[in-house]
C-alpha cells in the first residue's frame, strides 16, 4: 500500500479536524513512546533468541566433541 502526498495531506487534515491543534503534539508524543517501547521489546526478544541459539550451538559442539 503506497501513500502519496495527497493521501498524507488528507489524513493530516482529518486528524487535525478530529483532535484539534492542541491535542496533536500529545498524540505524537504518546505514539513515539509506544513505538520506542515496541522497538525495545523486539530488541529484547531478538537478544533472547540469539542467546538461546548460541546455547544450542554450544551444546551441539560439546556433544560433537564428546562423541569423538
C-alpha positions in Angstrom: 0.0 0.0 0.0 1.6 3.2 -1.1 0.6 6.5 0.3 1.2 9.5 -1.9 1.4 13.2 -0.9 -2.4 13.8 -1.5 -3.3 10.9 0.8 -1.0 12.0 3.6 -2.3 15.6 3.4 -5.9 14.3 3.6 -5.0 12.1 6.6 -3.3 15.0 8.3 -6.4 17.2 7.7 -8.7 14.6 9.1 -6.6 14.2 12.2 -6.4 17.9 12.7 -10.2 18.2 12.4 -10.8 15.3 14.8 -8.4 16.2 17.5 -7.6 19.9 17.1 -4.2 21.5 17.0 -3.6 21.4 20.8 -4.0 17.6 21.1 -1.8 16.6 18.2 1.6 17.1 20.0 0.3 15.0 22.9 -0.8 12.3 20.5 2.5 12.2 18.7 4.4 12.0 22.0 2.3 9.0 23.0 2.8 7.4 19.6 6.6 8.0 19.8 6.7 6.4 23.3 4.7 3.4 22.0 7.0 2.9 19.0 10.1 3.1 21.3 8.5 0.6 23.7 7.7 -1.7 20.8 11.3 -1.5 19.4 12.8 -2.2 22.9 10.5 -5.2 23.2 11.6 -6.5 19.8 15.3 -6.0 20.7 14.8 -7.9 23.9 13.2 -10.7 22.1 15.9 -10.8 19.5 18.6 -10.8 22.2 16.8 -13.8 23.9 16.6 -15.7 20.6 20.3 -15.1 19.9 21.2 -16.3 23.4 19.2 -19.5 23.1 20.6 -20.1 19.6 24.2 -19.7 21.0 23.4 -22.1 23.9 22.1 -24.7 21.4 25.2 -24.3 19.2 27.5 -24.6 22.2 25.7 -27.8 23.4 25.9 -29.3 19.9 29.6 -28.6 19.7 30.1 -30.1 23.2 28.2 -33.2 22.2 30.2 -33.4 18.9 33.5 -33.3 20.8 32.3 -35.8 23.4 31.4 -38.3 20.6 34.9 -38.4 19.3 
